[in-house]
């Protein structure tokens, strides 16, 4: 995994966004599954999960994709990085073209570009949609900077058995604590090899910080280095483990993959 730090520094200094794409679709993950969201996908990421289904986020791209008509998949190409104020205008036009429940700032890892989140939030809220941050939970300081611009926190609790990355549990817990009473949930992707112990530690830690949030177990969709899906029996067992500590435990797959939408 290569993080293009100099590019990020230049983007912040010049008011630019390192962007991958903007599109309208159905939210396919977490408790708000099934809602119409506008997705603003930022480039660059600080981890390289074994199951990553957005490998383009790790590269440097001269162009980004912006959907012309919400939900149609008729993308136009723009130069990248894109000025944040121009991105705001394009996002406002997309939100005016169809009703949306929220705007999902995703990636990659959007907290690598906190100035973009700060810049977009007023436009999104003015359009009457909530700001949903999808994050790997590794950058609590950046989240602390932007949490006033975020309405909903979707925190990925990264299980080493699934990601192939080191555990960052302290960072996850601190970010969840910083969320205060805001709407939030924790999502943990699991694979066939995920042991009960990882779920137990995650659920117990979440319960100690915010026992009110939903804890979503997401069976991994085979992609990249993950070749097979976990069994239904494993999902049931892991949910039982999590339920020892938390009252709201759910098993939710990637529904947008089933619907064959972006």
N, C-alpha and C positions, 0 to 999 in steps of 0.2 A: 504494500500500500504506500503510495506516494502522496503526500499532502503538499499542494502547491502554495506554500506560505507567501512567497513574494507576490504572487498574483492576488491573493486575498488582501494583502496590505495595500497594494495599488488600487484595488477596487474600493476599499473603504476610503482611502484618501481622495478618490475621484468621484465618489458617490455612484458607484457602479454595482451591478449584481452579476455574479457569475451564475448564469442560468442554464438549465437544461430544457425545460418546457413548461407550458401552461396549458391546461386542458380542463374540461368539465366532464364529470363522470359520477358514478355511484361509489360512495364510500364502501369499501369492501372489507375493512378490518375494524375490530373493536366494537364498543357498545353502540356507536352511531352508525353501524352497518345499515346500508339501504338508503341513506340520505343522499341527496344531490349535493355534491361539494365541488368547488373550484379548486383544482390542484395546482400549486405553484411549486415546481420541483427545482431546487437549487443544486448546483454542482458542488463537488468536493465532499469528502467524507474522512473522518478520523479513524475509522475501522474498516476491516475488509472481511465481512462475515462469509462463512463458507456457503451460505445459501443466497447470497446477494443477488437479487433479480434486477438490479439497476447498475450494472457494471460501468455504464457510461459516466457515472458520477465521479469516478476516479480519474478521468482524463481531463485534458484541456481541449476545449472546443471553440472554434471560431464562430460558430453559429448556434442559435437556440431555436426551438420550435414554439410557436404560439398558435393556438387553435383559432381559426377565423370565425367559425360558428359554433357556439357552445354545444358540445356533445356530438358533433358531426365527425370529428377526426380529420377535418380539412385544414391541415397545418400549413402555416406560412413560416418562412425562415427569416430571422433577424440576426444582425451582428451581435456577437457576444464577446465580452460582457456588455450588458445593456444598462443605460442610465436608469437609476431607480425611479426617477420621476416619469420617465417614459413607460417603464413597467407598470407604474401605478395607473397611468392612463389606459393602457391595454387591459389591465385587470378590471378597471371600472367599466369599460365597455363590455367585457365578457359578463360581468355580473348584471349589467342592464339588459343583456340579451336573453336571460333565462333566470328563473327563481332558484336560489341556492340557500341551503341551510347554514353553510359554513365555508370558509376557505381554508384548505389544508396546506400549511407550509411544510414541505417535506423535502426529501433529498435522495441520496446524500444526507448530509447533516446540516440543517438550516442554521443551527447555532454557531457555525463557523462564520456566518455573515449576519451578526446581530443588527447591524445598521440597516439591512434590508428589511428585517422584521419590523424595526421601528419605523421605517419609511412607509411600509405597506399598511400597517395597522389602521391609521386614520382613514385611508381610502376604503378599506374593507368594512370598517364599522360604519362609515357614512353610508355605505350601500345596504346596511342592515344585516350583514352577515357576521358571524362570530369567527374569531381568529383561532384556529386549531394548529398547535405546534406538534409535529411528529418528530421525536428526537430519540437518539440512542442513549440519552441520559448520562453522557460522559462529561458534559461541560456545564457544571452548575454555576460557575461564575458568569458565563455568558447568559444563562437563563436568568440569573439574578438581575442582570442589566435590562432584559427585555420583558420580564414577567408582567409589567404593567401594560404591555402591548399584546399580551396573550390571554385569551378567554378560556381555552381548553388545552390541557396538557395530556398528550399521549406519549407515555414514557416506555420505551422498549427496555425491558430488563434483560440484558444480554447473558444468556447461559453459555458458559464456555464449551459445553458439550455440543452445542448447536453452532456457535460462531467460529470455534477454533481460535478465539482470541482470549487473552487473560481476563479474569473477572475484574469488574470495576464497581463492586457493590457499594463502596463508600460514596462514590460519586452519585450513583443512582439514588441512594437514600437521602443524600443532601439535597438533590434537586427536588425530590418528592416533598421533603420538609419545607423547602422554599415555596412550594405551590400553595401553602396555606390552606385556605378553604375553597380555592378555585376548583372548578370541575376538572377532574383528572381521572386517569386510569393507568394501570400498569399492564403492559402486554409482554408476554414471554413466549418466544418461538421455541418449540421443542422438536427434537428429532428422535429417531428410534433408540438412540444411545443415551438419551437424557436420563440421568438417575434420579431416584426419589429425593436424594439429599439436596440436589440443586434446587428443586422446587420447594423443599422444606425451608431452606435458608432464605430464599427469595420471599416466600409468603410470610414467614416469621418476621423478616425485616420490614416488609411493607406494613404488617399489622402494628409494629412498634411505632411507625412514623405516621401513617394515615390508614387506620383500619376501615375508614368509610369508603375507600375507592374500590371500584371493580378490579378484579384480578383476572386477566384474560389469558388463557392458555391457547396458543395458536399452533396447530400442527403444521409442520414445515411442508410447504409445497416443493416437491423435488425440483431443484435448479442448481446449476453450477456444480459445486463439489458434493452436494447432497443428492443422492441418486434414487432414494426410495422414501416414501411417506411413512410416518409412524402409524402403528396399528390403532384402531379404535379402542381396544382394550387399554393401551397405554394412556390414552387421553383420560379415560375414566379413572384409572389408578392415580394419575398425577393430580387430577381434580380433587380426589379424596385427600391426598396429601396436603394440598393447599387449603382445603376446607377445615383442616385442623386449626388453622390460624385466622382465617378470614371468612366473612359471612357472604360475600358476593364473588363467587368463583364461576367463571364461564369458559367453555371451550368453543371457540369461534374460528373457523377456517377462513382462508382468503376467499371471500364470496365473489369478489370481482373476477377471479380466475374462473369460477364456475359460470358467471354470466358472460364471460368472454368480452369484457370491456377493459379499457385502460385503468 
